[in-house]
Amino acid sequence: MVAVADKVVVITGGRRGLGAALVDEVLARGARKVYSTATTSFTDGRTQVVTHELEVRDAESVGALARLAGDADIVINNAGILIPEPLLTGHFDHMAKTFDINVFGPLRVTRAFAPILAANGGGAVVNVHSVLSWLAGSGAYGASKAAIWSVTNSLRVELASQGTQVVGVHAGFIDTDMVSDIPMEKTTPAEVARRIVDGLEAGAAEVLIDDVTVNVKAALSGPVENLAFSMAQ
C-alpha cells in the first residue's frame, strides 16, 4: 500500500474531468507535488502543481516527462480517448489511434517511470480501465480497455520484484465531457477519484468503482452472451 501524503504524483490527462479530480484528491491528502499533464499547455495556480505537455503516443514526449519528474513516487495513467466506432465498419486509423492512446500510451509511461519508481522506493502505478473492458458492443474503445486490463495484470507481475504496487481501476460511466451524450447513470469525477485513492492507500490490486462494475465483473463466469453492451440501455 502507498500513502499519498508527502508523495510526488504524476497524473496524465490531469487538466479536466477525472484527471482534474484526481489532482484535487491527492492534494487534499497531502501530496507534496503533482505533475499534471495534457496534450496542450495549460496553467494551474497551485504551487504544488507542475503542468506539462504530454503526448502519450510519442516516446520522446513521454521521455521528457520522465526526465522532468525524476522524483515521482506514484504514476496515474488516466489519459484516454473515446472514439465510438464499430470494429467492422469504423475508420481503421481511428481504431489504431484508440489503441495507441489507451493501451500503448499507459505502457510507454509505465516503462519510462518504472526505473524511477524503483529508485524512489517502489511506489505505485495506477491504470484507469473501464467496465467496458468486459462488455462486448463498445467497438474499439472496449477492446482497448480489455487490452489495457491485460497489460496492467502483466505489469503487476513484472513490477512486483521492485516493490511497485500496480492498481487497475474499473468504472462504469463517469460524469465527464467524454460521455456527456450517453444517457446512463454516472458517478461524479470527485467520487471516482476518492475511491481510486482509497484503493491505492489500502493496497488494492483492483478497484471496482460502482455497482455496475461489481456486477459485470461477477458475471464473467457466466455465458459470454450475457456480456453484451448497448448504448441504448
WOJOWO-V709980 format. One line per field, one symbol per residue. ss: DSSP state (A for helix, B for strand, O for the rest). A space follows every 50 residues. Layout:
ss->???
//
This chain:
ss->OOOOOOOBBBBOOOOOAAAAAAAAAAAAOOOOBBBBBBOOOOOOOOOOBB BBBOOOOOAAAAAAAAAAOOOOOBBBBOOOOOOOOOOOOOOAAAAAAAAA AAAAAAAAAAAAAAAAAAAOOOOBBBBBOOAAAOOBOOAAAAAAAAAAAA AAAAAAAAAAAAOOBBBBBBOOBBOOAAAOOOOOOBBOAAAAAAAAAAAA AAOOOBBBOOAAAAAAAAAAAOOAAAABOOOOO
//
